[in-house]
Amino acid sequence: MGDPKDGINILRIGLRQLDLAEFVRQDELLWRSPILATLPEATRLELLGLGRLRSLRKAEVLLPEAQRPEAVYMVLAGSIVLSTSGGAIDLATLGKGEVFGLAALFDDAVCPAAAAADDETRVAVLPAETLVELVSDVPELGKLLVSLAKERRARARECAEFFDMW
């Protein structure tokens, strides 16, 4: 399912092992995150069942700036910093339940910012092709994802323009 370098797909919680879907389901904040809340419960479980876990070390870059991501990511633990201009401008810090890598859903789109772990971080890697299929079945999800993508692009442009003035 996943490459060993990507982390593990089973989470160890004490002596128990949980798959990604069960882990998210047991965490109220993650289960009700905006990207999942728009989906019926069965669809949430299906999407998470297709996802995989990725663990990141502090400062590890998951997505370089101006590169097309292969998936959409949801922060499970820790935080992700979105930055542009080679890391010179921090655009946002994303925490538990927030998503990034939305460019994976749009043809020929690239990430306007790099995504790196702010500390030890775990993310769910959600397959873009599965999310694209879900958008046709759940229009609210499509609207949410487009809105998030537009907001992030506008913020990246605004910060870059401000930086260029200096």
GROMACS elastic network, one bead per residue, 0.5 to 0.9 nm:
[ bonds ]
;  ai    aj funct       b0    kb
    1     9     6  0.83146   500
    1    52     6  0.79444   500
    2     5     6  0.82518   500
    2     6     6  0.65594   500
    2     7     6  0.78564   500
    2     8     6  0.75720   500
    2     9     6  0.74041   500
    2    52     6  0.67917   500
    2    53     6  0.83660   500
    3     6     6  0.53537   500
    3     7     6  0.74702   500
    3     8     6  0.85228   500
    4     7     6  0.57331   500
    4     8     6  0.69048   500
    5     8     6  0.84346   500
    5    54     6  0.84413   500
    5    55     6  0.89875   500
    6     9     6  0.89564   500
    6    52     6  0.84654   500
    6    53     6  0.71335   500
    6    55     6  0.67577   500
    6    56     6  0.86388   500
    7    52     6  0.85066   500
    7    53     6  0.61451   500
    7    55     6  0.53689   500
    7    56     6  0.83932   500
    7   122     6  0.89827   500
    8    11     6  0.71093   500
    8    52     6  0.75646   500
    8    53     6  0.58259   500
    8    54     6  0.68270   500
    8    55     6  0.78612   500
    9    18     6  0.87040   500
    9    19     6  0.63419   500
    9    20     6  0.65476   500
    9    51     6  0.84914   500
    9    52     6  0.54356   500
    9    53     6  0.51961   500
    9    54     6  0.80430   500
   10    17     6  0.61676   500
   10    18     6  0.55625   500
   10    20     6  0.65935   500
   10    52     6  0.87627   500
   10    53     6  0.78756   500
   11    16     6  0.82766   500
   11    17     6  0.55154   500
   11    18     6  0.51481   500
   11    19     6  0.61386   500
   11    20     6  0.71115   500
   11    23     6  0.74817   500
   11    53     6  0.84802   500
   12    15     6  0.67700   500
   12    16     6  0.58130   500
   12    18     6  0.64388   500
   12    19     6  0.89253   500
   13    16     6  0.51830   500
   13    17     6  0.59854   500
   13    18     6  0.72039   500
   14    17     6  0.79717   500
   18    21     6  0.79853   500
   18    22     6  0.58903   500
   18    23     6  0.57886   500
   19    22     6  0.54776   500
   19    23     6  0.61493   500
   19    24     6  0.87545   500
   19    48     6  0.89974   500
   19    49     6  0.79896   500
   19    52     6  0.89669   500
   20    23     6  0.51119   500
   20    24     6  0.62301   500
   20    25     6  0.85217   500
   20    48     6  0.62774   500
   20    49     6  0.68303   500
   20    51     6  0.73526   500
   20    52     6  0.68376   500
   20    53     6  0.69608   500
   20   124     6  0.76664   500
   21    24     6  0.53363   500
   21    25     6  0.60705   500
   21    26     6  0.87135   500
   21    44     6  0.80506   500
   21    45     6  0.56882   500
   21    46     6  0.81339   500
   21    47     6  0.82363   500
   21    49     6  0.56823   500
   21    50     6  0.89031   500
   21    51     6  0.83248   500
   22    26     6  0.61651   500
   22    27     6  0.87634   500
   22    45     6  0.81723   500
   22    48     6  0.86641   500
   22    49     6  0.89825   500
   23    26     6  0.53639   500
   23    27     6  0.66133   500
   23    30     6  0.89837   500
   24    27     6  0.52184   500
   24    28     6  0.76763   500
   24    29     6  0.84701   500
   24    30     6  0.56047   500
   24    31     6  0.56011   500
   24    48     6  0.81845   500
   24    76     6  0.79096   500
   25    28     6  0.68766   500
   25    30     6  0.73188   500
   25    31     6  0.52666   500
   25    32     6  0.89147   500
   25    45     6  0.82364   500
   26    30     6  0.83498   500
   26    31     6  0.74257   500
   27    30     6  0.54585   500
   27    31     6  0.60142   500
   27    32     6  0.86253   500
   28    31     6  0.50520   500
   28    32     6  0.61082   500
   28    33     6  0.85033   500
   29    32     6  0.53539   500
   29    33     6  0.60784   500
   29    96     6  0.76482   500
   29    97     6  0.67252   500
   30    33     6  0.50558   500
   30    34     6  0.88066   500
   30    36     6  0.80168   500
   30    74     6  0.89466   500
   30    75     6  0.86841   500
   30    76     6  0.71274   500
   30    96     6  0.68714   500
   30    98     6  0.86059   500
   31    34     6  0.88467   500
   31    36     6  0.64987   500
   31    37     6  0.70839   500
   31    44     6  0.85324   500
   31    97     6  0.81427   500
   32    35     6  0.81352   500
   32    36     6  0.62098   500
   32    37     6  0.50057   500
   32    38     6  0.88063   500
   32    97     6  0.81332   500
   33    36     6  0.54995   500
   33    37     6  0.57812   500
   33    38     6  0.88188   500
   33    96     6  0.85477   500
   33    97     6  0.51508   500
   33    98     6  0.70501   500
   34    37     6  0.51135   500
   34    38     6  0.66236   500
   34    97     6  0.77320   500
   34    98     6  0.78303   500
   34    99     6  0.89350   500
   34   141     6  0.87518   500
   34   144     6  0.79738   500
   35    38     6  0.61694   500
   35    39     6  0.76973   500
   35    74     6  0.87783   500
   35    97     6  0.82998   500
   35    98     6  0.80852   500
   35    99     6  0.75923   500
   35   141     6  0.67688   500
   35   144     6  0.74269   500
   35   145     6  0.77009   500
   36    39     6  0.54936   500
   36    40     6  0.82846   500
   36    41     6  0.85336   500
   36    43     6  0.88160   500
   36    44     6  0.60402   500
   36   141     6  0.84508   500
   37    40     6  0.76532   500
   37    41     6  0.85044   500
   37    44     6  0.82549   500
   37   141     6  0.88784   500
   38    44     6  0.89167   500
   38   138     6  0.75978   500
   38   140     6  0.63775   500
   38   141     6  0.57514   500
   38   144     6  0.85871   500
   39    42     6  0.80843   500
   39    43     6  0.59740   500
   39    44     6  0.58717   500
   39   134     6  0.86400   500
   39   138     6  0.70088   500
   39   140     6  0.85603   500
   39   141     6  0.73231   500
   40    43     6  0.53163   500
   40    44     6  0.62922   500
   40    45     6  0.88401   500
   41    44     6  0.50568   500
   41    45     6  0.63072   500
   41    46     6  0.86339   500
   42    45     6  0.52184   500
   42    46     6  0.61985   500
   42    47     6  0.87304   500
   43    47     6  0.61090   500
   43    48     6  0.85200   500
   43   134     6  0.83566   500
   44    47     6  0.52312   500
   44    48     6  0.61452   500
   44    49     6  0.83911   500
   45    48     6  0.51332   500
   45    49     6  0.58405   500
   45    50     6  0.86397   500
   46    50     6  0.64600   500
   46    51     6  0.88121   500
   47    50     6  0.52893   500
   47    51     6  0.63923   500
   47   126     6  0.71503   500
   47   127     6  0.81516   500
   47   130     6  0.70865   500
   47   131     6  0.77330   500
   47   134     6  0.88441   500
   48    52     6  0.76490   500
   48   124     6  0.80370   500
   48   125     6  0.88066   500
   48   126     6  0.71387   500
   49    52     6  0.78323   500
   50   125     6  0.88324   500
   50   126     6  0.70684   500
   50   127     6  0.71163   500
   50   130     6  0.82011   500
   51   124     6  0.62879   500
   51   125     6  0.52931   500
   51   127     6  0.63261   500
   52   123     6  0.84138   500
   52   124     6  0.56587   500
   52   125     6  0.51682   500
   52   126     6  0.69454   500
   52   127     6  0.87733   500
   53    76     6  0.89959   500
   53   122     6  0.69220   500
   53   123     6  0.59214   500
   53   125     6  0.60179   500
   54   121     6  0.83902   500
   54   122     6  0.56910   500
   54   123     6  0.53534   500
   54   124     6  0.63267   500
   54   125     6  0.67983   500
   55   120     6  0.75873   500
   55   121     6  0.58717   500
   55   123     6  0.65422   500
   55   124     6  0.89667   500
   56    59     6  0.81738   500
   56    60     6  0.60523   500
   56    61     6  0.82207   500
   56    62     6  0.77907   500
   56   116     6  0.84825   500
   56   117     6  0.63069   500
   56   119     6  0.80434   500
   56   120     6  0.58818   500
   56   121     6  0.51228   500
   56   122     6  0.61389   500
   56   123     6  0.80561   500
   57    60     6  0.53895   500
   57    61     6  0.88655   500
   57   117     6  0.66104   500
   57   118     6  0.84607   500
   57   119     6  0.65091   500
   57   121     6  0.65919   500
   57   122     6  0.89785   500
   58    61     6  0.88737   500
   58   116     6  0.79994   500
   58   117     6  0.53073   500
   58   118     6  0.55851   500
   58   120     6  0.50455   500
   58   121     6  0.73670   500
   59    81     6  0.89615   500
   59   116     6  0.56842   500
   59   118     6  0.57251   500
   59   119     6  0.66599   500
   59   120     6  0.84639   500
   60   115     6  0.86966   500
   60   116     6  0.54130   500
   60   117     6  0.54604   500
   60   118     6  0.81539   500
   60   119     6  0.86665   500
   60   120     6  0.89928   500
   61    64     6  0.65510   500
   61   114     6  0.73139   500
   61   115     6  0.59255   500
   61   117     6  0.65082   500
   62   114     6  0.77676   500
   62   115     6  0.56758   500
   62   116     6  0.55138   500
   62   117     6  0.74661   500
   63    66     6  0.87589   500
   63    67     6  0.71243   500
   63    68     6  0.83696   500
   63    69     6  0.68027   500
   63   101     6  0.77439   500
   63   111     6  0.78269   500
   63   113     6  0.81963   500
   63   114     6  0.53940   500
   63   116     6  0.69744   500
   64    67     6  0.58592   500
   64    68     6  0.87046   500
   64    69     6  0.87805   500
   64   111     6  0.77386   500
   64   113     6  0.72518   500
   64   115     6  0.65403   500
   64   116     6  0.82959   500
   65    68     6  0.86954   500
   65    83     6  0.79734   500
   65    84     6  0.66684   500
   65    85     6  0.81708   500
   65    86     6  0.76221   500
   65    87     6  0.89548   500
   65   110     6  0.78674   500
   65   111     6  0.57676   500
   65   112     6  0.59747   500
   65   115     6  0.75459   500
   66   109     6  0.87327   500
   66   110     6  0.51540   500
   66   111     6  0.50453   500
   66   112     6  0.56416   500
   66   113     6  0.67330   500
   66   114     6  0.75645   500
   67   109     6  0.83316   500
   67   111     6  0.56414   500
   67   112     6  0.81815   500
   67   113     6  0.88151   500
   67   114     6  0.84832   500
   68   101     6  0.82745   500
   68   103     6  0.65100   500
   68   104     6  0.62729   500
   68   108     6  0.74770   500
   68   109     6  0.62377   500
   68   111     6  0.60037   500
   69    72     6  0.74453   500
   69   101     6  0.59309   500
   69   102     6  0.79419   500
   69   103     6  0.65225   500
   69   104     6  0.50646   500
   69   105     6  0.88784   500
   69   109     6  0.87641   500
   69   110     6  0.70695   500
   69   111     6  0.71044   500
   69   128     6  0.88933   500
   70   101     6  0.81125   500
   70   103     6  0.87384   500
   70   104     6  0.56257   500
   70   105     6  0.88232   500
   70   127     6  0.73878   500
   70   128     6  0.66579   500
   71   101     6  0.65253   500
   71   102     6  0.78044   500
   71   103     6  0.85818   500
   71   104     6  0.56261   500
   71   105     6  0.79875   500
   71   125     6  0.61665   500
   71   126     6  0.55848   500
   71   129     6  0.81385   500
   72    99     6  0.69401   500
   72   100     6  0.59728   500
   72   102     6  0.56420   500
   72   103     6  0.80271   500
   72   104     6  0.64138   500
   72   105     6  0.78599   500
   72   124     6  0.82868   500
   72   125     6  0.61014   500
   72   126     6  0.51503   500
   72   127     6  0.64896   500
   72   128     6  0.59824   500
   72   131     6  0.83263   500
   73    98     6  0.83150   500
   73    99     6  0.54126   500
   73   100     6  0.53574   500
   73   101     6  0.59999   500
   73   102     6  0.81259   500
   73   123     6  0.61178   500
   73   124     6  0.55166   500
   73   126     6  0.58513   500
   73   127     6  0.86938   500
   74    95     6  0.88911   500
   74    96     6  0.76522   500
   74    97     6  0.59380   500
   74    98     6  0.55492   500
   74   100     6  0.66050   500
   74   101     6  0.88931   500
   74   122     6  0.86673   500
   74   123     6  0.53547   500
   74   124     6  0.50996   500
   74   125     6  0.68333   500
   74   126     6  0.76075   500
   75    78     6  0.71341   500
   75    79     6  0.67371   500
   75    80     6  0.74323   500
   75    94     6  0.73561   500
   75    95     6  0.60434   500
   75    97     6  0.53354   500
   75    98     6  0.56360   500
   75    99     6  0.64011   500
   75   100     6  0.84156   500
   75   121     6  0.75817   500
   75   122     6  0.62935   500
   75   124     6  0.64964   500
   76    79     6  0.84779   500
   76    95     6  0.78766   500
   76    96     6  0.51595   500
   76    97     6  0.61288   500
   76    98     6  0.83370   500
   76   121     6  0.75557   500
   76   122     6  0.54075   500
   76   123     6  0.50984   500
   76   124     6  0.65710   500
   77    95     6  0.72900   500
   77    96     6  0.55782   500
   77    97     6  0.84028   500
   77   120     6  0.80409   500
   77   121     6  0.54260   500
   77   122     6  0.51504   500
   77   123     6  0.69956   500
   78    94     6  0.87637   500
   78    95     6  0.64644   500
   78    96     6  0.68535   500
   78   117     6  0.76764   500
   78   118     6  0.72809   500
   78   119     6  0.60903   500
   78   120     6  0.58831   500
   78   122     6  0.65027   500
   78   123     6  0.86018   500
   79    93     6  0.65762   500
   79    94     6  0.54973   500
   79    96     6  0.69478   500
   79   116     6  0.85770   500
   79   117     6  0.60296   500
   79   118     6  0.53988   500
   79   119     6  0.64464   500
   79   120     6  0.78355   500
   79   121     6  0.60079   500
   79   122     6  0.82929   500
   80    92     6  0.82541   500
   80    93     6  0.56082   500
   80    94     6  0.50962   500
   80    95     6  0.66623   500
   80   100     6  0.89849   500
   80   115     6  0.62343   500
   80   116     6  0.54665   500
   80   118     6  0.52929   500
   80   119     6  0.78628   500
   80   121     6  0.75179   500
   81    90     6  0.68450   500
   81    91     6  0.75104   500
   81    92     6  0.58569   500
   81    94     6  0.62925   500
   81   114     6  0.79454   500
   81   115     6  0.56820   500
   81   116     6  0.54223   500
   81   117     6  0.62486   500
   81   118     6  0.58390   500
   82    87     6  0.84231   500
   82    89     6  0.85808   500
   82    90     6  0.59525   500
   82    91     6  0.54528   500
   82    92     6  0.52987   500
   82    93     6  0.62634   500
   82    94     6  0.77130   500
   82   100     6  0.87853   500
   82   113     6  0.57767   500
   82   114     6  0.54615   500
   82   116     6  0.67129   500
   83    86     6  0.74207   500
   83    87     6  0.51075   500
   83    88     6  0.69645   500
   83    89     6  0.53261   500
   83    91     6  0.52643   500
   83    92     6  0.72275   500
   83    93     6  0.89550   500
   83   112     6  0.86890   500
   83   113     6  0.52002   500
   83   114     6  0.52525   500
   83   115     6  0.66634   500
   83   116     6  0.81701   500
   83   156     6  0.83144   500
   84    87     6  0.52165   500
   84    88     6  0.63044   500
   84    89     6  0.53002   500
   84    90     6  0.65970   500
   84    91     6  0.72165   500
   84   112     6  0.71666   500
   84   114     6  0.60723   500
   84   156     6  0.72019   500
   84   159     6  0.84425   500
   84   160     6  0.74756   500
   85    88     6  0.53577   500
   85    89     6  0.62250   500
   85   113     6  0.79763   500
   85   114     6  0.88341   500
   85   160     6  0.73430   500
   85   163     6  0.88349   500
   86    89     6  0.78305   500
   86   113     6  0.88216   500
   86   114     6  0.79941   500
   87    90     6  0.67955   500
   87   113     6  0.86452   500
   87   114     6  0.74636   500
   88   163     6  0.88570   500
   89   159     6  0.71497   500
   89   160     6  0.76442   500
   89   163     6  0.76698   500
   90    93     6  0.78358   500
   90   113     6  0.89593   500
   90   159     6  0.85187   500
   91   113     6  0.80094   500
   91   152     6  0.84666   500
   91   155     6  0.69859   500
   91   156     6  0.65416   500
   91   159     6  0.71079   500
   92   152     6  0.89685   500
   93   118     6  0.80365   500
   94    97     6  0.83261   500
   94    98     6  0.58837   500
   94    99     6  0.76269   500
   94   100     6  0.83329   500
   95    98     6  0.57870   500
   95    99     6  0.86941   500
   96    99     6  0.87695   500
   96   123     6  0.89445   500
   99   102     6  0.77010   500
   99   148     6  0.88631   500
  100   103     6  0.83475   500
  100   115     6  0.80855   500
  100   148     6  0.88234   500
  100   149     6  0.85755   500
  101   104     6  0.60361   500
  101   105     6  0.83686   500
  101   110     6  0.87520   500
  101   111     6  0.66346   500
  101   115     6  0.83212   500
  101   149     6  0.88591   500
  102   105     6  0.57313   500
  102   106     6  0.76231   500
  102   109     6  0.89334   500
  102   110     6  0.89344   500
  102   111     6  0.77169   500
  102   128     6  0.85129   500
  102   145     6  0.71483   500
  102   146     6  0.83816   500
  102   148     6  0.80147   500
  102   149     6  0.61009   500
  103   106     6  0.54520   500
  103   107     6  0.80030   500
  103   108     6  0.82240   500
  103   109     6  0.51888   500
  103   110     6  0.54950   500
  103   111     6  0.56558   500
  103   112     6  0.84773   500
  103   149     6  0.73683   500
  104   107     6  0.76160   500
  104   108     6  0.85306   500
  104   109     6  0.70060   500
  104   110     6  0.75687   500
  104   111     6  0.83191   500
  104   127     6  0.89176   500
  104   128     6  0.59131   500
  104   129     6  0.86690   500
  105   109     6  0.80435   500
  105   128     6  0.58213   500
  105   129     6  0.76210   500
  105   131     6  0.75728   500
  105   132     6  0.63512   500
  105   145     6  0.87145   500
  106   109     6  0.55230   500
  106   110     6  0.85672   500
  106   132     6  0.89191   500
  107   110     6  0.89245   500
  109   112     6  0.88530   500
  110   113     6  0.87304   500
  111   114     6  0.69641   500
  111   115     6  0.88639   500
  111   153     6  0.86293   500
  112   152     6  0.80525   500
  112   153     6  0.63955   500
  112   156     6  0.64820   500
  112   157     6  0.83615   500
  113   152     6  0.88292   500
  113   153     6  0.86342   500
  113   156     6  0.70129   500
  116   119     6  0.88926   500
  117   120     6  0.67023   500
  117   121     6  0.59999   500
  117   122     6  0.87714   500
  118   121     6  0.74912   500
  126   129     6  0.88836   500
  126   130     6  0.77610   500
  126   131     6  0.75571   500
  127   130     6  0.54645   500
  127   131     6  0.65631   500
  127   132     6  0.88838   500
  128   131     6  0.50980   500
  128   132     6  0.61302   500
  128   133     6  0.86687   500
  129   132     6  0.51000   500
  129   133     6  0.63422   500
  129   134     6  0.87298   500
  130   133     6  0.51643   500
  130   134     6  0.62786   500
  130   135     6  0.88016   500
  131   135     6  0.62337   500
  131   141     6  0.88606   500
  131   142     6  0.88842   500
  132   135     6  0.52217   500
  132   136     6  0.70109   500
  132   142     6  0.82506   500
  133   136     6  0.56387   500
  133   137     6  0.69531   500
  133   138     6  0.89399   500
  134   137     6  0.50667   500
  134   138     6  0.58515   500
  134   139     6  0.82971   500
  134   141     6  0.76955   500
  134   142     6  0.81970   500
  135   138     6  0.50224   500
  135   139     6  0.55418   500
  135   140     6  0.76823   500
  135   141     6  0.57307   500
  135   143     6  0.84630   500
  135   145     6  0.89106   500
  136   139     6  0.60968   500
  136   141     6  0.88197   500
  136   142     6  0.75856   500
  137   141     6  0.88009   500
  138   141     6  0.55629   500
  138   142     6  0.69540   500
  139   142     6  0.50790   500
  139   143     6  0.63488   500
  139   144     6  0.87019   500
  140   143     6  0.51238   500
  140   144     6  0.62038   500
  140   145     6  0.86817   500
  141   144     6  0.51000   500
  141   145     6  0.61761   500
  141   146     6  0.86120   500
  142   145     6  0.51996   500
  142   146     6  0.61188   500
  142   147     6  0.84758   500
  143   146     6  0.52525   500
  143   147     6  0.60490   500
  143   148     6  0.86039   500
  144   147     6  0.51288   500
  144   148     6  0.61714   500
  144   149     6  0.86129   500
  145   148     6  0.51316   500
  145   149     6  0.61107   500
  145   150     6  0.86041   500
  146   149     6  0.50827   500
  146   150     6  0.61090   500
  146   151     6  0.85280   500
  147   150     6  0.52203   500
  147   151     6  0.61208   500
  147   152     6  0.86451   500
  148   151     6  0.51295   500
  148   152     6  0.61828   500
  148   153     6  0.86563   500
  149   152     6  0.52217   500
  149   153     6  0.61857   500
  149   154     6  0.86083   500
  150   153     6  0.51747   500
  150   154     6  0.60859   500
  150   155     6  0.85540   500
  151   154     6  0.52462   500
  151   155     6  0.62059   500
  151   156     6  0.86614   500
  152   155     6  0.51353   500
  152   156     6  0.61432   500
  152   157     6  0.86760   500
  153   156     6  0.50660   500
  153   157     6  0.61922   500
  153   158     6  0.85404   500
  154   157     6  0.51824   500
  154   158     6  0.60623   500
  154   159     6  0.86068   500
  155   158     6  0.50272   500
  155   159     6  0.60932   500
  155   160     6  0.84703   500
  156   159     6  0.52850   500
  156   160     6  0.60758   500
  156   161     6  0.85669   500
  157   160     6  0.51241   500
  157   161     6  0.60625   500
  157   162     6  0.85530   500
  158   161     6  0.52376   500
  158   162     6  0.62252   500
  158   163     6  0.86413   500
  159   162     6  0.50702   500
  159   163     6  0.60873   500
  159   164     6  0.85694   500
  160   163     6  0.50237   500
  160   164     6  0.61163   500
  160   165     6  0.87645   500
  161   164     6  0.50620   500
  161   165     6  0.64475   500
  162   165     6  0.52856   500
  162   166     6  0.71498   500
  163   166     6  0.56071   500
